[in-house]
Amino acid sequence: MPANDTQVTPVPHLWEVSHPYHFNLGNYYAPGGAKGCREYKSIADFLVEEGDSDMDYNLIFRWDWVEDHEEDSEGAPFPHVGDDNYRNGKLFLFIMQQRRGLYERIEIEVCRADEPAVIAYLTPRWEHMKTLWEPLGAGPARTAPRN
């Protein structure tokens, strides 16, 4: 029997992803330098309040999961060896309220055990975002418009 040459690349956890560039946590154009931020103590609290919010009125265009890490003497983070229910992270959701042209962010305190709930929330929003870029995501990539 021939050897299987396909290798499975593990999908990273949300906290393992470092998106390119960074996003400003404030809103430069907000009156009085307001930060335009809503904060939640847990993903459960967030989902109760905003879990069914309209995907067009509250368009999530970026997310970042950031964990607080203790570092060793050389500045390298210690590996996670603790409780997955320990809330040492923040999920940042970056939202454009399209009807108002208003940018906001949401900060949610998260733990690694929250990952399935976060994925369940973000996945339909990713699918919605792709519809806003059609037809670019459909089929083979195009280099020039068709005549």
N, C-alpha and C positions, 0 to 999 in steps of 0.2 A: 504494500500500500504506500503511495507517495506521501511524503511529509507535507504537512500543512504549512505553507510559507506565510500565511497571513498572521500578522501580529496584532493583538488587540491593545490599543493605547488606552490606558485608563483615563476616564473623564475626571478632571480635577474637581475637587470640592470648591464650593463658592468662595470660601475664605482663602483658597490657594491661588486665586486669579488676581493678577495685578494688571488692570487695564492700562493701556497706553495713556500717556500724559496724565494730567490730574484735573480735577474739576474744583472750581472755587466754591467753598462752602458758604460764602456770602453772596449777596446780590448787589453788585455795584450800583445798579440803577434804582434800587428800592428807595422810597422816600426816607430820608434820615439815616440811610445806611442800614436799614432793617435787614435782618438776615433771611427772612422769608422761610422759616423752618418750623415744622411741626415735629414734636418728639413723642415717642411711645416707649413705655417700659418693657414691652414684650411684643412679639409678633402676633400673639393672640389678641392683645389690646388693639393693635393696628388693624387686624382683620375685622374685628367687631365694628370699628369706626369707619374704616375706609376700604375694606376688602372688596366691596362691590361697586366702587366708584367707576364712573363712566371712563372708558379707555380713551375716548377722544378729548373730553374736557380735561382729563388728568393724564396726559401722555407721558409715560415713563420712557425717557430716552437714554438713561444710563443708571447703573447701579454699581455700588462698590461695597464689599464686605471687608471690614477692617477689624483685625483683632489686636488687642493690647498684648504685648509680649514682654516678658522679662528677658533681659539679655545677659550673656556671659561677659567675662572681662574683656573680650575682644569685640563685643558688639553684635555677636551672632545670637539670634533668638533661640531660646531653649525649645526643644521639641515639645509638642503637646502630649502630656502623659496623664492628664487629669480627667476630671469629670466632664463629659460632653454636655451636661446641663449647667455648667458654670458659665454665667453670662459675662464673657470677656470681650465681646465683639459688638460692633455697630454695623447695621445695614443702612447705607445711604441710598435713598431713592431720589433721583433727579427728575423733576416733573415740569413739563411745559403745559400751562393752561392755555390751550390754543385760542379759545374765544377771547381771552383777555390779553394774550401776549405776555403772560406773567410766568416767570420762572420761580419755582419753589423747590425746596428739598424736604425730605422726611428722614428723620433719624430714628432707628428702631434698635433697642438693645436686644442682641441676639446671642444665642449659644449654638454650639455645633449641632445639638439635637434639633434645632429649629430648621435645619437645612431642607428637609422634605416639604415643610409648609411654605418656605420661601420659594422653592422651585415651583411648587403648585401655583403660587401666586404669580410669579414672573413669567412662566411659560406662555399663558394665553396673551400676555402683554407683548412678548416677543413675536408671537404669531401675528398680532395686530400691527406691530411696527413694520413687519415685512410687507403687509398689504399697502402701506403708505409709500413703499418704494417700487411697487409693481410698475412695469414689467421687468425691472432689473434683476429681481431674484428668481424669475421664472425661466427655467431652461438654461441653455448655454449662455455664457457671457457674451455680450455684444460689444463690438468696438466702434461701430458707427450706425447711425439710424438707417433703417431700410428705406429704399426709394419707392 
